[in-house]
Amino acid sequence: MNSIDFELRGDHITLDALLKATGMAGSGGAAKVLIAQGKAQVNGEAETRRGRKLRAGDAVVLGEAQVRLHAPSLPTPDQAEPR
């Protein structure tokens, strides 16, 4: 199984946006169809809500690909904005 680690930019991402952002779906419309057909699983259960909010620790499986979501990393001191 192909495994992808995905770092969130905020506290959540919707299922359809994740499929598009990771390239698991070619477009938002394609993501909508895949989800409606029950082909996406979230944490081991089929999910048909395209707006399902995914958070750090969730795992999404579509076909032979799995995405694990991680919390956003904190900026290092050299990445911090000057005051």
C-alpha positions in Angstrom: 0.0 0.0 0.0 1.3 3.5 -0.9 1.5 5.6 2.2 1.4 9.4 2.3 2.1 11.6 5.3 0.1 14.9 5.0 0.8 17.8 7.3 -2.3 20.0 8.0 -2.0 23.7 7.7 -4.7 24.4 10.2 -6.7 22.2 12.6 -8.6 20.3 9.8 -9.2 19.6 6.1 -12.3 18.3 4.4 -12.2 14.8 2.9 -12.8 16.1 -0.7 -10.0 18.7 -0.3 -7.6 16.1 1.0 -8.2 13.8 -1.9 -7.6 16.6 -4.4 -4.5 18.0 -2.5 -2.8 14.6 -2.4 -3.6 13.8 -6.0 -5.8 10.9 -5.1 -8.5 12.6 -7.1 -7.8 14.7 -10.2 -10.4 17.3 -9.4 -13.0 18.3 -6.8 -15.7 16.7 -9.0 -13.7 13.4 -9.2 -13.3 13.5 -5.4 -17.0 14.0 -4.9 -17.8 11.0 -7.1 -15.3 8.7 -5.4 -16.7 9.7 -2.0 -20.3 9.3 -3.0 -19.5 5.8 -4.3 -18.2 4.9 -0.8 -14.6 4.3 -2.1 -12.9 6.4 0.6 -12.4 5.1 4.1 -11.7 7.2 7.2 -10.2 5.4 10.1 -11.3 2.0 8.7 -14.9 3.0 7.9 -16.5 3.9 4.6 -17.2 7.7 4.4 -19.7 9.3 2.0 -19.7 12.8 3.4 -17.4 14.9 1.2 -17.3 17.7 3.9 -16.1 15.3 6.6 -13.6 17.2 8.7 -10.3 15.3 9.1 -7.9 16.1 11.9 -4.4 15.1 13.0 -4.3 11.3 13.7 -6.9 10.4 11.1 -6.1 7.9 8.3 -7.8 7.9 4.9 -7.6 5.0 2.5 -8.6 5.1 -1.2 -7.7 2.0 -3.3 -4.1 1.2 -2.6 -3.2 4.6 -1.1 -3.3 5.6 2.5 -2.9 9.1 3.9 -2.0 9.8 7.5 -2.7 13.3 8.8 -0.3 15.1 11.1 -0.6 18.3 13.1 1.1 21.4 11.6 4.7 21.7 12.7 5.7 24.7 14.7 8.0 27.2 12.9 11.6 27.0 13.9 13.2 30.2 15.3 14.8 31.0 11.9 11.3 30.7 10.2 9.6 33.1 12.7 8.6 36.5 11.5 10.7 39.4 12.7 9.2 41.6 15.3 
